[in-house]
Amino acid sequence: MSKKRILITGAAGQLGRVLTEALRIKYGKENVIATDINSAIEEFGLFEYLDILNIERLKTLIDQYKITEVYHLAAILSANGERNPAFTWNINLNGLLGILNLAVEMNLEKLFFPSTIAVFGNTTPQVNTAQNVPLLPETVYGMSKTSGELWCNYYHKKHGLDVRSIRYPGVIGWQSIPEGGTTDYAVEIYHAALKDQHYTCFLEKDTRLPMIYMPDVIGGTIDLMEAPKESISIRYGYNLSAMSFTPEEIAKSIQKLIPEFTIDYQPDFRQAIAASWSESIDDSQARNDWNWKPKYDLDLMTKDMIANLKK
């Protein structure tokens, strides 16, 4: 096998920043190329500007850096996606199709595609959602990711492409404040707790959603990509989860460390999006296939979030 050379699209996003750093620690700074449409990123080191729809530019970068793997993170998220559906569809789906075609044409060894719990909808059992269930998403973000899952599965079966995918739940991390997601409250609330000791939540207090802490996201993603090919039985998005909680429950977890913290609730359009998603996830297939196991529960995450944000 040739030397591993990784290109990351959407590297300036919430997940991309942390994943870029983790991959560079593991494989060497010179072997991980960060790309994004946001060219004002200076802390990335080896960085290239990339509009994900510019296939010729992407092809040039893959050839220039002798890329063997692509982590395709570039996407418009759920809440922002509803503000401009056509643009979201173009970026999320056509961006993926361009990379799938190049992966086959240029013989890439692996491709990572992040899917999401947004593929689920009101036809999906919401409690302990199984791996294979009816999908009828209610957002353009979810529609694009559902279609993306099908295309990834198609390219694996049609072309033998080693594409791997995870259906991420809400991702929580202290490294940045996300923008445009329905689960963003679970990051914002920690910042507000330390700054103002109060948070106004855009979801109702009993809205339960599956979540995962950033160290588990990074560990799980790399573990999936490092797993032997023969152990991967799903090419369209493994269910993955670590915990499920409501805004009220995360507030109570914070109050154990910051007793003066208060919260109120002013639900907006994101409440309807959240209500269409699963409350909890059955990720037993990931646990069986490549030994997925999260390390953080709600209280451990809260302790770590607050400690890092205080720094």
C-alpha positions as a printed NumPy array, in Angstrom:
array([[  0.   ,   0.   ,   0.   ],
       [  1.247,   3.485,  -0.806],
       [  1.914,   6.039,   1.896],
       [ -1.28 ,   7.454,   3.389],
       [ -2.02 ,  10.996,   2.117],
       [ -5.294,  12.535,   3.278],
       [ -7.336,  15.442,   1.925],
       [-10.138,  16.918,   4.049],
       [-12.909,  19.019,   2.53 ],
       [-14.815,  21.405,   4.802],
       [-11.846,  21.49 ,   7.171],
       [-12.851,  24.842,   8.656],
       [-16.074,  23.469,  10.135],
       [-16.804,  22.327,  13.688],
       [-15.756,  18.734,  13.003],
       [-13.148,  19.519,  10.357],
       [-10.916,  21.6  ,  12.624],
       [-10.634,  18.895,  15.261],
       [-10.381,  15.994,  12.82 ],
       [ -7.62 ,  17.757,  10.879],
       [ -5.54 ,  18.146,  14.026],
       [ -6.148,  14.543,  15.129],
       [ -5.208,  13.107,  11.722],
       [ -2.035,  15.195,  11.62 ],
       [ -1.012,  13.93 ,  15.042],
       [ -1.594,  10.36 ,  13.89 ],
       [ -0.203,  10.468,  10.345],
       [  2.06 ,  13.541,  10.235],
       [  1.367,  17.18 ,   9.396],
       [  2.783,  16.831,   5.902],
       [  0.344,  14.022,   5.06 ],
       [ -2.96 ,  15.795,   5.827],
       [ -4.12 ,  18.591,   3.513],
       [ -6.932,  20.796,   4.805],
       [ -9.238,  22.428,   2.254],
       [-12.188,  24.77 ,   2.56 ],
       [-13.93 ,  27.65 ,   0.815],
       [-12.972,  29.735,   3.856],
       [ -9.47 ,  30.851,   2.907],
       [ -9.004,  33.018,   6.014],
       [ -7.925,  30.048,   8.101],
       [ -4.327,  30.418,   9.239],
       [ -3.954,  27.803,  11.96 ],
       [ -4.323,  24.877,   9.579],
       [ -0.764,  24.83 ,   8.307],
       [ -0.95 ,  22.927,   5.021],
       [ -4.101,  24.452,   3.541],
       [ -5.588,  24.855,   0.069],
       [ -8.597,  26.888,  -1.014],
       [-11.293,  24.65 ,  -2.517],
       [-14.819,  25.233,  -3.749],
       [-16.206,  21.716,  -3.543],
       [-18.074,  22.16 ,  -6.847],
       [-14.827,  22.95 ,  -8.694],
       [-13.991,  19.413,  -9.771],
       [-10.94 ,  20.404, -11.813],
       [ -9.419,  22.139,  -8.79 ],
       [-10.115,  19.093,  -6.64 ],
       [ -8.58 ,  16.808,  -9.254],
       [ -5.469,  18.99 ,  -9.367],
       [ -5.062,  18.837,  -5.589],
       [ -5.512,  15.053,  -5.484],
       [ -2.838,  14.694,  -8.158],
       [ -0.5  ,  17.337,  -6.703],
       [ -0.457,  15.861,  -3.206],
       [ -0.737,  12.208,  -4.265],
       [ -3.901,  11.824,  -2.183],
       [ -4.927,   8.31 ,  -1.151],
       [ -7.944,   9.128,   1.064],
       [-10.552,  11.889,   1.184],
       [-12.624,  12.858,   4.225],
       [-15.5  ,  14.732,   2.595],
       [-16.929,  16.981,   5.325],
       [-18.043,  19.99 ,   3.234],
       [-21.817,  20.481,   3.585],
       [-24.579,  22.928,   4.494],
       [-26.181,  21.894,   7.809],
       [-29.836,  21.427,   8.738],
       [-31.024,  24.833,   9.951],
       [-29.024,  26.847,   7.418],
       [-30.109,  24.433,   4.722],
       [-33.76 ,  25.337,   5.169],
       [-32.949,  28.97 ,   4.37 ],
       [-31.666,  28.081,   0.898],
       [-32.785,  24.592,  -0.146],
       [-31.547,  24.666,  -3.766],
       [-28.076,  25.839,  -2.755],
       [-27.916,  23.221,  -0.005],
       [-28.879,  20.441,  -2.409],
       [-26.255,  21.583,  -4.913],
       [-23.423,  21.712,  -2.381],
       [-24.343,  18.585,  -0.434],
       [-25.233,  16.202,  -3.249],
       [-23.403,  17.436,  -6.333],
       [-20.273,  18.034,  -4.268],
       [-20.394,  14.4  ,  -3.169],
       [-21.052,  13.065,  -6.681],
       [-18.021,  14.916,  -7.994],
       [-15.813,  13.347,  -5.334],
       [-17.265,   9.869,  -5.897],
       [-16.451,  10.1  ,  -9.6  ],
       [-12.914,  11.324,  -8.936],
       [-12.385,   8.616,  -6.316],
       [-13.069,   5.985,  -8.967],
       [-11.203,   7.787, -11.757],
       [ -8.088,   8.415,  -9.64 ],
       [ -8.158,   5.098,  -7.755],
       [ -8.435,   6.502,  -4.236],
       [ -8.001,   3.882,  -1.551],
       [-10.76 ,   5.169,   0.76 ],
       [-13.45 ,   7.828,   0.996],
       [-15.248,   9.006,   4.137],
       [-18.744,  10.486,   3.876],
       [-20.451,  11.813,   7.026],
       [-24.153,  11.103,   7.149],
       [-26.491,  12.164,   9.947],
       [-29.542,  11.37 ,  12.069],
       [-31.298,  13.945,   9.842],
       [-31.931,  11.072,   7.391],
       [-34.614,   9.889,   9.814],
       [-38.133,  11.285,   9.785],
       [-41.639,  10.683,  11.056],
       [-41.746,   7.229,   9.421],
       [-38.767,   6.145,  11.552],
       [-39.259,   4.589,  14.997],
       [-37.864,   7.303,  17.243],
       [-36.784,   5.206,  20.229],
       [-33.733,   2.971,  19.808],
       [-33.814,   3.558,  16.052],
       [-32.495,   0.487,  14.25 ],
       [-29.892,   0.484,  11.49 ],
       [-32.328,  -0.309,   8.697],
       [-35.56 ,   1.678,   8.958],
       [-37.794,   3.676,   6.585],
       [-36.203,   7.034,   5.767],
       [-38.378,  10.045,   5.008],
       [-36.382,  13.135,   6.064],
       [-38.168,  16.468,   6.393],
       [-35.229,  18.804,   5.699],
       [-33.244,  19.36 ,   2.513],
       [-30.128,  18.556,   4.561],
       [-31.598,  15.181,   5.493],
       [-32.749,  14.609,   1.908],
       [-29.269,  15.287,   0.565],
       [-27.645,  12.981,   3.106],
       [-30.154,  10.192,   2.425],
       [-29.421,  10.477,  -1.284],
       [-25.71 ,  10.62 ,  -0.489],
       [-25.953,   7.354,   1.441],
       [-27.566,   5.67 ,  -1.551],
       [-24.916,   6.989,  -3.933],
       [-22.112,   5.794,  -1.637],
       [-23.646,   2.331,  -1.498],
       [-24.058,   2.367,  -5.294],
       [-20.436,   3.329,  -5.946],
       [-19.245,   0.584,  -3.623],
       [-21.336,  -2.055,  -5.376],
       [-20.809,  -0.707,  -8.91 ],
       [-17.143,   0.271,  -8.731],
       [-15.798,  -1.447,  -5.603],
       [-15.049,   1.919,  -3.995],
       [-14.056,   1.588,  -0.342],
       [-16.427,   4.252,   0.953],
       [-17.213,   4.428,   4.663],
       [-19.835,   6.458,   6.474],
       [-21.302,   7.305,   9.875],
       [-24.711,   8.732,  10.72 ],
       [-23.561,  11.33 ,  13.227],
       [-25.906,  12.407,  16.012],
       [-25.576,  15.912,  17.459],
       [-21.861,  16.684,  17.842],
       [-20.697,  18.581,  20.93 ],
       [-17.236,  20.081,  21.321],
       [-15.538,  22.958,  23.106],
       [-13.231,  23.872,  20.224],
       [-15.709,  26.08 ,  18.347],
       [-19.294,  27.305,  18.296],
       [-21.154,  25.578,  15.429],
       [-23.463,  27.537,  13.146],
       [-26.514,  26.273,  11.332],
       [-27.341,  22.992,  13.088],
       [-30.432,  21.953,  15.014],
       [-28.365,  20.478,  17.868],
       [-26.201,  23.611,  18.261],
       [-27.9  ,  24.41 ,  21.563],
       [-25.917,  21.646,  23.258],
       [-22.699,  23.564,  22.548],
       [-24.036,  27.085,  23.026],
       [-25.418,  26.214,  26.451],
       [-21.96 ,  25.604,  27.931],
       [-20.607,  28.906,  26.639],
       [-23.644,  30.706,  28.042],
       [-23.348,  28.951,  31.394],
       [-19.826,  30.27 ,  31.887],
       [-20.375,  33.714,  30.423],
       [-23.874,  34.733,  31.577],
       [-25.033,  31.896,  33.855],
       [-28.2  ,  31.808,  31.717],
       [-29.262,  30.317,  28.409],
       [-32.382,  30.714,  26.276],
       [-32.919,  27.465,  24.414],
       [-34.471,  27.284,  20.933],
       [-35.866,  23.793,  21.639],
       [-38.5  ,  22.71 ,  24.152],
       [-37.156,  21.412,  27.449],
       [-38.2  ,  17.783,  26.876],
       [-36.86 ,  17.421,  23.307],
       [-34.702,  14.31 ,  23.505],
       [-32.001,  13.845,  20.866],
       [-29.019,  11.515,  20.442],
       [-25.666,  13.224,  20.983],
       [-21.95 ,  12.494,  20.967],
       [-18.898,  14.264,  22.403],
       [-16.124,  15.345,  20.049],
       [-13.394,  12.975,  21.345],
       [-15.737,  10.049,  20.675],
       [-16.568,  11.443,  17.219],
       [-12.904,  11.658,  16.272],
       [-12.012,   8.304,  17.776],
       [-14.963,   6.562,  16.145],
       [-14.31 ,   8.107,  12.732],
       [-10.646,   7.124,  12.688],
       [-11.448,   3.643,  14.029],
       [-13.938,   3.136,  11.192],
       [-11.435,   4.269,   8.579],
       [ -8.717,   2.04 ,  10.053],
       [-10.923,  -1.057,  10.315],
       [-10.153,  -3.963,   7.955],
       [-12.18 ,  -3.762,   4.766],
       [-13.685,  -7.189,   5.348],
       [-15.235,  -6.082,   8.655],
       [-17.247,  -3.258,   7.035],
       [-20.744,  -4.516,   6.241],
       [-22.464,  -1.135,   5.763],
       [-21.47 ,   1.41 ,   3.137],
       [-24.353,   3.887,   3.489],
       [-23.931,   5.156,   7.063],
       [-23.451,   3.286,  10.331],
       [-25.781,   4.29 ,  13.138],
       [-23.678,   5.864,  15.894],
       [-24.536,   7.327,  19.263],
       [-23.128,   7.819,  22.726],
       [-25.923,   9.38 ,  24.797],
       [-29.393,  10.884,  24.515],
       [-30.665,  13.81 ,  26.588],
       [-33.033,  16.786,  26.664],
       [-32.232,  20.481,  27.144],
       [-33.584,  20.179,  30.691],
       [-31.252,  17.281,  31.457],
       [-28.144,  19.005,  30.114],
       [-29.055,  22.076,  32.171],
       [-29.251,  19.94 ,  35.316],
       [-25.868,  18.418,  34.486],
       [-24.375,  21.906,  34.216],
       [-26.019,  22.986,  37.49 ],
       [-24.073,  20.275,  39.332],
       [-20.95 ,  22.334,  38.601],
       [-22.475,  25.808,  38.18 ],
       [-25.447,  25.924,  40.616],
       [-26.409,  29.48 ,  39.669],
       [-27.003,  28.552,  36.022],
       [-30.576,  29.055,  34.744],
       [-32.362,  28.249,  31.504],
       [-35.578,  29.225,  29.74 ],
       [-37.146,  28.029,  26.504],
       [-38.227,  29.9  ,  23.376],
       [-38.693,  27.252,  20.662],
       [-38.244,  28.406,  17.051],
       [-38.426,  26.659,  13.655],
       [-35.726,  24.208,  14.723],
       [-38.171,  22.574,  17.142],
       [-40.099,  21.024,  14.241],
       [-36.863,  19.707,  12.747],
       [-35.78 ,  18.15 ,  16.047],
       [-39.21 ,  16.61 ,  16.589],
       [-38.849,  14.647,  13.343],
       [-35.559,  13.043,  14.419],
       [-34.834,  10.013,  16.572],
       [-34.666,  10.216,  20.351],
       [-32.171,   7.369,  20.72 ],
       [-30.119,   5.19 ,  18.388],
       [-29.323,   1.491,  18.16 ],
       [-25.681,   1.415,  17.051],
       [-25.086,  -2.286,  17.725],
       [-23.936,  -2.933,  14.152],
       [-21.041,  -0.485,  14.547],
       [-20.176,  -2.057,  17.903],
       [-20.165,  -5.522,  16.35 ],
       [-18.394,  -4.707,  13.064],
       [-15.547,  -2.455,  14.21 ],
       [-15.77 ,  -2.408,  18.016],
       [-17.301,   1.049,  18.411],
       [-17.588,   2.064,  22.068],
       [-18.014,   5.646,  23.356],
       [-16.105,   6.864,  26.396],
       [-18.243,   9.839,  27.461],
       [-21.687,  10.101,  29.052],
       [-23.493,  13.372,  29.81 ],
       [-21.862,  14.196,  33.146],
       [-18.351,  13.265,  31.98 ],
       [-18.837,  15.448,  28.927],
       [-20.117,  18.365,  31.013],
       [-17.111,  18.17 ,  33.311],
       [-14.69 ,  18.113,  30.371],
       [-16.5  ,  20.851,  28.417],
       [-16.493,  23.27 ,  31.346],
       [-12.866,  22.519,  32.231],
       [-11.694,  23.209,  28.681],
       [-13.845,  26.31 ,  28.181],
       [-12.508,  27.784,  31.429],
       [ -9.012,  27.549,  29.956]])
